[in-house]
Amino acid sequence: METPPSTTPADLTQLIRYVLTIDHLPDAEAAGRARGVLTSLGLIVDRLDPGTPGEAEVAALNSDSPGTEAIQQALEEAGFQLVNVTREVG
């Protein structure tokens, strides 16, 4: 299988981390639902702290993983609001 021209092999092995600030995450039950949403996107949930707002730290294995727009849409469909996201590659 050939690698698409816009993607280098190094891009496919980069770990991408997101720190997400999520509103409507008041308790452990809501955190469990949010964890399910994030893992269904193929993200690895390193940390998920409920609160108003709550915070999650997730990782994706490569640049083909979902971006912030897909994460936001999936969370909103589940009744959560993505307030802020920080993305870090490496």
C-alpha positions as CSV (number, residue, x, y, z in Angstrom):
1,M,0.0,0.0,0.0
2,E,1.4,3.4,-1.0
3,T,1.6,6.3,1.4
4,P,-0.4,9.3,0.1
5,P,1.9,12.0,-1.2
6,S,0.9,14.6,1.4
7,T,1.7,12.2,4.3
8,T,5.2,11.2,5.2
9,P,6.0,8.1,7.2
10,A,7.0,10.2,10.1
11,D,3.5,11.8,10.1
12,L,2.0,8.3,10.6
13,T,4.0,7.6,13.7
14,Q,3.5,11.0,15.5
15,L,1.6,10.9,18.7
16,I,-1.0,13.7,18.9
17,R,-2.2,14.9,22.3
18,Y,-5.3,16.9,22.9
19,V,-6.3,18.6,26.2
20,L,-10.0,19.1,26.1
21,T,-12.1,21.4,28.3
22,I,-15.6,20.0,28.2
23,D,-18.7,21.6,29.6
24,H,-21.7,19.6,30.9
25,L,-19.4,17.0,32.6
26,P,-20.7,17.3,36.2
27,D,-20.1,13.8,37.5
28,A,-18.6,10.3,37.0
29,E,-21.6,9.1,35.0
30,A,-21.2,12.0,32.5
31,A,-17.5,11.4,32.4
32,G,-18.1,7.7,31.5
33,R,-20.4,8.7,28.6
34,A,-17.8,11.2,27.4
35,R,-15.1,8.6,27.7
36,G,-17.2,6.3,25.5
37,V,-17.6,9.1,22.9
38,L,-13.9,9.8,22.8
39,T,-12.8,6.1,22.6
40,S,-15.4,5.5,19.8
41,L,-13.4,8.0,17.8
42,G,-10.2,5.9,18.2
43,L,-8.7,8.2,20.8
44,I,-6.8,7.0,23.9
45,V,-8.2,8.6,27.0
46,D,-5.3,9.3,29.4
47,R,-7.3,11.3,31.9
48,L,-10.8,12.5,32.3
49,D,-11.8,14.7,35.2
50,P,-15.4,15.6,35.7
51,G,-16.3,19.2,36.7
52,T,-18.0,22.3,35.4
53,P,-16.1,22.4,33.1
54,G,-14.4,19.1,33.1
55,E,-11.1,18.3,31.4
56,A,-9.8,15.4,29.4
57,E,-6.4,14.5,28.1
58,V,-6.5,12.2,25.0
59,A,-4.0,10.9,22.5
60,A,-4.2,9.9,18.9
61,L,-1.6,7.6,17.3
62,N,-1.2,9.5,14.0
63,S,-2.4,12.4,11.9
64,D,-5.2,10.3,10.4
65,S,-7.0,10.3,13.7
66,P,-10.0,12.6,14.2
67,G,-9.3,16.3,14.4
68,T,-10.8,18.9,16.7
69,E,-13.9,19.4,14.5
70,A,-14.8,15.6,14.6
71,I,-14.2,15.6,18.4
72,Q,-16.4,18.6,18.9
73,Q,-19.2,17.2,16.8
74,A,-19.2,13.8,18.5
75,L,-19.2,15.4,22.0
76,E,-22.0,17.8,21.0
77,E,-24.1,15.0,19.6
78,A,-23.7,13.3,23.0
79,G,-24.8,16.5,24.9
80,F,-21.5,17.9,25.8
81,Q,-19.9,21.2,24.8
82,L,-16.2,21.4,23.8
83,V,-15.1,24.7,25.3
84,N,-11.4,24.7,24.5
85,V,-8.9,22.3,22.9
86,T,-5.1,22.4,22.9
87,R,-3.3,20.2,20.4
88,E,0.2,19.0,20.7
89,V,2.2,16.9,18.2
90,G,5.1,14.8,19.4
